[in-house]
């Protein structure tokens, strides 16, 4: 998500030691942990409330399912898979893509 490597974490830790001092750093880390834990509890309770309000058909609902990017990505992937299956089905019916320079078949009775 944040794409932070070990070198960046080391630089952040060194800067934090210089800014806050080694005696305040453990207390700040503890407070950050408590804040993250409370944020996670808040998100879980919001998800559970949403599941309860929507009913049993949404029992497996996850908050990331509501992300618009994920919805669009899901529909694009489904459309691509559908197009691939249609292309495979058309090739099994005797149709094939034209090669370079090949003219399509012409039916004078149909025109």
C-alpha positions as YAML, in Angstrom:
chain: A
units: angstrom
residues:
- id: 1
  name: UNK
  ca: [0.00, 0.00, 0.00]
- id: 2
  name: UNK
  ca: [2.65, 2.52, 1.03]
- id: 3
  name: UNK
  ca: [5.55, 0.75, -0.72]
- id: 4
  name: UNK
  ca: [8.10, 1.58, 2.00]
- id: 5
  name: UNK
  ca: [11.29, -0.45, 1.99]
- id: 6
  name: UNK
  ca: [13.70, -1.26, 4.81]
- id: 7
  name: UNK
  ca: [16.01, 1.64, 3.95]
- id: 8
  name: UNK
  ca: [13.15, 4.14, 4.18]
- id: 9
  name: UNK
  ca: [12.04, 2.66, 7.52]
- id: 10
  name: UNK
  ca: [15.59, 3.01, 8.87]
- id: 11
  name: UNK
  ca: [15.74, 6.67, 7.80]
- id: 12
  name: UNK
  ca: [12.34, 7.35, 9.40]
- id: 13
  name: UNK
  ca: [13.49, 5.69, 12.65]
- id: 14
  name: UNK
  ca: [16.72, 7.73, 12.76]
- id: 15
  name: UNK
  ca: [14.85, 10.99, 12.10]
- id: 16
  name: UNK
  ca: [12.28, 10.08, 14.78]
- id: 17
  name: UNK
  ca: [15.06, 9.47, 17.32]
- id: 18
  name: UNK
  ca: [16.58, 12.88, 16.57]
- id: 19
  name: UNK
  ca: [13.26, 14.74, 16.59]
- id: 20
  name: UNK
  ca: [11.54, 13.13, 19.59]
- id: 21
  name: UNK
  ca: [14.49, 11.79, 21.54]
- id: 22
  name: UNK
  ca: [15.07, 8.22, 22.67]
- id: 23
  name: UNK
  ca: [13.12, 8.66, 25.94]
- id: 24
  name: UNK
  ca: [9.82, 9.77, 24.29]
- id: 25
  name: UNK
  ca: [9.98, 7.39, 21.32]
- id: 26
  name: UNK
  ca: [8.62, 4.24, 23.09]
- id: 27
  name: UNK
  ca: [5.64, 6.21, 24.41]
- id: 28
  name: UNK
  ca: [4.89, 7.60, 20.94]
- id: 29
  name: UNK
  ca: [5.14, 4.12, 19.41]
- id: 30
  name: UNK
  ca: [2.72, 2.80, 22.04]
- id: 31
  name: UNK
  ca: [0.26, 5.61, 21.29]
- id: 32
  name: UNK
  ca: [0.52, 4.93, 17.55]
- id: 33
  name: UNK
  ca: [-0.20, 1.24, 18.18]
- id: 34
  name: UNK
  ca: [-3.26, 2.06, 20.28]
- id: 35
  name: UNK
  ca: [-4.51, 4.47, 17.61]
- id: 36
  name: UNK
  ca: [-4.09, 1.87, 14.84]
- id: 37
  name: UNK
  ca: [-5.86, -0.76, 16.96]
- id: 38
  name: UNK
  ca: [-8.81, 1.59, 17.56]
- id: 39
  name: UNK
  ca: [-8.99, 2.47, 13.85]
- id: 40
  name: UNK
  ca: [-9.11, -1.25, 12.99]
- id: 41
  name: UNK
  ca: [-11.85, -1.84, 15.57]
- id: 42
  name: UNK
  ca: [-13.81, 1.11, 14.14]
- id: 43
  name: UNK
  ca: [-13.53, -0.27, 10.58]
- id: 44
  name: UNK
  ca: [-14.58, -3.75, 11.72]
- id: 45
  name: UNK
  ca: [-17.59, -2.42, 13.61]
- id: 46
  name: UNK
  ca: [-18.62, -0.33, 10.59]
- id: 47
  name: UNK
  ca: [-18.39, -3.42, 8.38]
- id: 48
  name: UNK
  ca: [-20.41, -5.50, 10.85]
- id: 49
  name: UNK
  ca: [-23.10, -2.80, 11.11]
- id: 50
  name: UNK
  ca: [-23.31, -2.59, 7.33]
- id: 51
  name: UNK
  ca: [-23.67, -6.38, 7.08]
- id: 52
  name: UNK
  ca: [-26.44, -6.36, 9.69]
- id: 53
  name: UNK
  ca: [-28.33, -3.56, 7.96]
- id: 54
  name: UNK
  ca: [-28.09, -5.06, 4.47]
- id: 55
  name: UNK
  ca: [-29.26, -8.52, 5.51]
- id: 56
  name: UNK
  ca: [-28.12, -12.11, 5.09]
- id: 57
  name: UNK
  ca: [-27.48, -11.89, 1.33]
- id: 58
  name: UNK
  ca: [-24.55, -9.56, 2.06]
- id: 59
  name: UNK
  ca: [-23.06, -11.65, 4.89]
- id: 60
  name: UNK
  ca: [-19.74, -11.98, 3.05]
- id: 61
  name: UNK
  ca: [-19.46, -8.25, 2.31]
- id: 62
  name: UNK
  ca: [-16.01, -6.71, 2.69]
- id: 63
  name: UNK
  ca: [-15.36, -2.96, 2.69]
- id: 64
  name: UNK
  ca: [-12.85, -3.32, -0.14]
- id: 65
  name: UNK
  ca: [-15.73, -4.64, -2.28]
- id: 66
  name: UNK
  ca: [-17.19, -1.12, -2.15]
- id: 67
  name: UNK
  ca: [-14.07, 0.43, -3.72]
- id: 68
  name: UNK
  ca: [-15.09, 1.86, -7.13]
- id: 69
  name: UNK
  ca: [-11.74, 0.88, -8.64]
- id: 70
  name: UNK
  ca: [-12.27, -2.74, -7.61]
- id: 71
  name: UNK
  ca: [-15.78, -2.77, -9.09]
- id: 72
  name: UNK
  ca: [-14.56, -1.37, -12.42]
- id: 73
  name: UNK
  ca: [-11.61, -3.78, -12.46]
- id: 74
  name: UNK
  ca: [-13.94, -6.71, -11.78]
- id: 75
  name: UNK
  ca: [-16.29, -5.77, -14.64]
- id: 76
  name: UNK
  ca: [-13.41, -5.21, -17.07]
- id: 77
  name: UNK
  ca: [-11.93, -8.61, -16.25]
- id: 78
  name: UNK
  ca: [-15.34, -10.26, -16.66]
- id: 79
  name: UNK
  ca: [-15.82, -8.55, -20.05]
- id: 80
  name: UNK
  ca: [-12.38, -9.65, -21.21]
- id: 81
  name: UNK
  ca: [-13.03, -13.25, -20.15]
- id: 82
  name: UNK
  ca: [-16.40, -13.17, -21.92]
- id: 83
  name: UNK
  ca: [-14.80, -11.85, -25.11]
- id: 84
  name: UNK
  ca: [-12.15, -14.57, -24.97]
- id: 85
  name: UNK
  ca: [-14.78, -17.28, -24.51]
- id: 86
  name: UNK
  ca: [-16.82, -15.88, -27.44]
- id: 87
  name: UNK
  ca: [-13.72, -15.84, -29.60]
- id: 88
  name: UNK
  ca: [-12.93, -19.44, -28.64]
- id: 89
  name: UNK
  ca: [-16.53, -20.46, -29.40]
- id: 90
  name: UNK
  ca: [-16.44, -18.78, -32.83]
- id: 91
  name: UNK
  ca: [-13.22, -20.59, -33.70]
- id: 92
  name: UNK
  ca: [-14.80, -23.92, -32.81]
- id: 93
  name: UNK
  ca: [-17.68, -23.19, -35.26]
- id: 94
  name: UNK
  ca: [-15.29, -23.11, -38.19]
- id: 95
  name: UNK
  ca: [-14.63, -19.39, -38.21]
- id: 96
  name: UNK
  ca: [-11.08, -18.17, -38.04]
- id: 97
  name: UNK
  ca: [-9.44, -14.78, -38.19]
- id: 98
  name: UNK
  ca: [-8.28, -13.60, -41.60]
- id: 99
  name: UNK
  ca: [-4.59, -13.67, -42.33]
- id: 100
  name: UNK
  ca: [-2.80, -10.59, -43.63]
- id: 101
  name: UNK
  ca: [-3.87, -9.84, -47.21]
- id: 102
  name: UNK
  ca: [-6.68, -12.42, -47.23]
- id: 103
  name: UNK
  ca: [-10.08, -11.19, -48.45]
- id: 104
  name: UNK
  ca: [-13.24, -12.09, -46.56]
- id: 105
  name: UNK
  ca: [-15.60, -14.57, -48.20]
- id: 106
  name: UNK
  ca: [-18.21, -12.97, -50.47]
- id: 107
  name: UNK
  ca: [-21.71, -14.32, -51.03]
- id: 108
  name: UNK
  ca: [-23.35, -12.77, -54.06]
- id: 109
  name: UNK
  ca: [-26.76, -14.27, -53.15]
- id: 110
  name: UNK
  ca: [-26.76, -12.55, -49.72]
- id: 111
  name: UNK
  ca: [-26.17, -9.04, -51.08]
...
